[in-house]
């Protein structure tokens, strides 16, 4: 039995997810994948605040980066011990841990102001320390191999979605609602059509930041605060006019494009905070719906996952918008597919770790724009 662990902390900074999967080679390029268990742990407040500062600091100190990496590795090792204890497993039972790390900055096109724009994506991680602490081989640094091959380095989860959820005779969609929202559109099996995947725009990053500013906590539980407000049409249209939404595929984005400073340039300061929150929720819904409509793909069903799948107001608004759109797409629950919506992305990095150990590719050029299939990540021995 080949067991792998996957670790994920997303751009929403809502917690550390860990998933335990059994992954066995099935054919020359496919695996049998079974979810076994997982945990969703909150980030300690001090670590979350530190990561938040680093994400928005143009002059971060090396000592702060090193401390954050150490605390992340210690938290990950603690989570691994908890999960192994619950499953009555030893570290020797695990083939490898897939550690994504915490994305601090993602600029696949580099800085436009540079004379020579250098693409980069930076995930804060210390896989060597994690391997030392947990006694398990760690696979890390997944994204930069795709970037080196001319890709966006994101999103990577669509390859995992394709391995799990492709339908025999119809398209199926998955919508990851993390800090950033990304779509995966899976063609019917054996159709020959490529998988489509891309970031649609902001999801939790703006909603959490605006809530934190006015309430001191990052999460609008069930979207209740947003539901108490009213959408401001003029502000919404200004936000939807952002350059990113008009970009062709492949594309990916992050907090570098969508942050409170970007939002504030469209606010007068007289808006009711709850109305701004309602407008941000509508921005996520409308940017997802418009992105889907632009593809022209008849999508019978869309399955939300990630932390935003728990935002009841967001899901209800999305369901209503898609039901009345030209495609009449229905929303389905991730549990219907046999997965916990919170742990799907962590599962993706367990699978990517397995692909690295097996010497198999982990990217999809149709999604990232890379020049070809590439084996992703580096192995850090136990």
N, C-alpha and C positions, 0 to 999 in steps of 0.2 A: 504494500500500500504506500503510494508516494504522496506525502503530505507537504503542503506549502502554506505559508502565511503571507498575507498581504497587508501593508500598512498605508494609510492615507490620511493626511491632514489637508483639507482643501482651502481655497482662498477665502471661504467664509469664516475660517478660524473657529468653527463651532465645536470641534473636538477631534480626537484621534480615533479612527476606525481601524479595526483589525479583523480579518476574516481568515478562517481555516478551511482550506479546500483539499480534497483528494483529486489529484490530476494524474491520469495514466495515458500514455500514448495509445491511440486507437488506430490511426492510419498513418501514412507517411507525413501528413501535415495537420492532423487533427488529434484532439485529445478527448477523453471522457472526463467530464468535470462534475464534481459533486460538492455542494456546499455542506459543511459539517457544523460549524459554529462561528460565532463572532461576538465582538464587543464594540460598543460605542461609548468612549470615555470623554468627558469634558476636559478641555485644556485648563490647567491651573491658571488662575487669573493673572498672575505675574508673568507667566510665559506667554499668554495671549497678548498682554499689553506690550511685551518686548517684541513679539513678532509683528504686531501692528505698527510699532514705531519703525522697525527695520523695513517694512514694506513701503513706508512713506518718507524715508530718510535718504536724501541724496548724498549724505556724507557719513554713512555708517562706519563705526569703528570696528576694526578687526576683532578686538576683544569682545565686543557685543555679539558679533556673528559667532565667534567660537563658543561663547557661553550659551547662546540659544541652541546651537547644534548639540552641545553636551546635554542640555536639559531635554531636548527632543529625544535624544538617544536613550536617556535614562527613563523617560516616560514610556517610550516604545518597549524597552526591555521589561519594565514593570507590567505592561499590558500583555506581553508575550508570556510572562510567568503566570499571570492570572488565568489566561486562556488554557495554557498547558496543564495547570493544576486542575482546572475544571474538567478537562478532558482526560485526566490521569495519563498524561503523556510526558515523556522526557524530551529534552532538546535533541537528543540523538534520533528521535522519531521524525524530525522535520528535515526535509531535503534542503529547503532554503526559505529565506524571508525576502519578499519583495518590498523594498522601502522606497516610496516615492519621494519623501522629503517635503519640506514646506516651500512652495513657490514664493519667492521674494519679488522677482521681477521677470516678466516674460515679454520680450521684444524680438519676435522672429524677423523683423525688418530692420532692427537696430534703431539708433537715434537718427532722425532725418537731418538734424542740425550738424551731425558729424560730417567731415569731409569724405570719409569712407564709412558708411553705415555698416556696422558689424552686427550681424544677427546674434542674439544670445537669449538663453533662458536659464535662470538661476534658481535651483532648488537647494534650500538649506538642509544639509544632511551630513551625518558622519557614520557611514556604513561600517567603517573599520571599528569604531568604538562600539557600535551596536553588536557586531559580530563577537567582540570581546566580552561584552556584558551578558549576552544571551547564549553564547556557545553554539551558535547556528550560523552557517554560511549566509551571507546577505548579498542580494543583488540590488544595486542602486544605480543612479545616474542614467535613467532610461531615456530621457528626452533628447539629450544632446547628439546621440548617434543619428537620429532622424534629421535633426537640424543640420548636421554636417553633410547630409545627403541632399541638402536643399529644401528640406521640408519645414513645416511650421512647428514641428515637435509637439503638436496638439491638434485636436484631441487624440489620445491614445486608446481610450476605452472602446471606441467602435469596433476594433478588431475582436475584443473580448465579447462584445454584444453579438457580433456575427457568429462567433463560435457557440454561443448559447441559444440565441433566440430567433434565428432565421426560420421563416415559415415556408412550408412547401409550395404554396400557390398564391401568396399575396404579400404585399409590402407590409412591414411592421416598423413602427418608430419607437425610439426611447428618447426621453428628455431628461438629461441630468440637470437638476436645479441645485447647483452648489453656489459658490460666490458668483460664478459665471454660468450661464445656461448654455448647454450644448446639445445638439440634435444628432441622433444616429438614425439613418433611414436604411433599413435592411431590405434588399430586393428578394423576390421569391427565389428559393433554392433552385439551382441549375438554370436560372434565367440568363446568366452571363452578364447581367447588369452589375456595375460596381456598387459597393457600399458607399453611401454618402454620409459625411459627418463634418460638423463645423460648430463653432461657437456662435450663438445667435445674439449675444449681448449680456447685459447684467441680469443677475437673478438676486441672490441674497446680499451681494456686496453692498449695494446702495441701500437696500431695505434695512440691513443690520446697522450700517453706519448712521443712517438718519435716526433710527430708533435709539441707538446708543447716545447720540448727541442730546436727545430730548428726554430720555428716560433713564439713562445711565446703564442700561443693559442692552446687549446686542440683538436679542431675539424678540420679535413681535409674535408672541404665542398665538398660533392658529390664524395669524393675520388680523387679529381683532382690532388693533389700532388702525390699520389700513382700511378695514371695513367700516370704521366709524367716520371716515372722511369722505370727501367727494373729489373726483378727478377734476383737475384743472386743465381743460382742453388745450388752451394756448401753450401752456408749459409742456404738455405731453407732445404736441406736434414739434416744438423746438427740439425736444430730446430725441424724437424719432428721426430728425433731420441730421443726426450725427453722421460723420463721414463713414464710420465703420459699417453701418447698416447697408450702405450702397456698395461696399466692396464685393468683388466677385470671389467665388471659391477657388482654391482653399483659403480659409481664413481662421484665425484664432485671436483672442483678445484677453484682457485682464484688467486689473485695477489701474494700470497705467493709462487706460482710455476712460474708464468709468469710475469716478471717485467724487467725493463731495465738492471739491473745487470745480470740477466739470459741471456738476449740477447747479451750483450756486450762480454761475454766470447767466442762468435763465430764470432766476428768482428775483423778485423785487424786494423781498424781505418782509412783505406784508401778508404773505400766505399763511393760512392756518397750518401748523405742522402736520396735523392729521390728514389734511388735504394733499400735502406734498407726499406723504406716505402712500396714500391712495393712488396718486399719480405715478409713483415709482412702481407700485404693483402693476398698474395698467401698462407701464412701459415694458415690463417683463412679458406680460401676456401678449401685448400687441407685437412686440419684436419677434417673439416665437411664432405667432400666427402668420405674420407677414413673411418671415423666412420660409416657413413651410409652404405657403402659397406660391412663393417665387420658384420653388423647385418644380411645381406642376405635377408632383407625384400623387396619385390617388392613394391616400393613406387611411385605411379603415380604422386603425387603432393606434393610439399613442400612449406609452407607459411612462409616467413620471418616476424619477428616482432621485436620490440625494436628499439633503436636509430640507429643501424646499418642497418636497412631496408631502411634508407634514403641515405645510401652510394651507389650512383649509380654505381661506379666502382666495388665495392664489389659484388653487386647483379648481375651485368652483368658478372663478372668473374665466380661467382657461377653458374649462369644459363648455361654458356657455358660448364663448367666442368661437371655438372650433365647431360646435354643433351648428352654428348659424353661418359658418363660412362656406365657401364654394365646394369643399370636399366633404363636409359633414363627418369629421373625424371624432370618434368617441374616445374618452379617457378610460384606460383600464388600470388596474392595481398591480403593482409589482409582485405582490404576494401570489397573484394568479399564475405567475410564471415560476413560482417556487423560490423567490428570492426576497430577502429583506431589502427594502428600498435604500436604507441607510448604508448598507454594507456592500452594495454592488461594485462601487469603485474600488474599495479595498480588495474585493475579490479579483478585480481586473489586474491588480499589481501582484497578487499571488500567481495568477495565470501567466503574466509577463515574466515573472521569475522562473516559472517552469519552462517557458519557451526559451529563456536564456540558457538554462541548464541543459536543455535538450538540443541547443544549437539551432533553434527555429526562429524565424522572423517574428517581430512583434508589432510592426507598423503596417498601415495600409496606405500606399501611395495615393490612392483615389481620395483619401481623406486629408492627409497632411501635405500632399504635393511633393513628397520626396522622389528622388530619381529612381527608386526601386525599393524592393523589400530589404529590410535590414534587421539583423539580430541586435536587440537593444539591451543596454545595461552592461555593467561590469560586475564580476563576482569577487567578493571579499571573503576569503576563507575563514572558517570558524576558528 
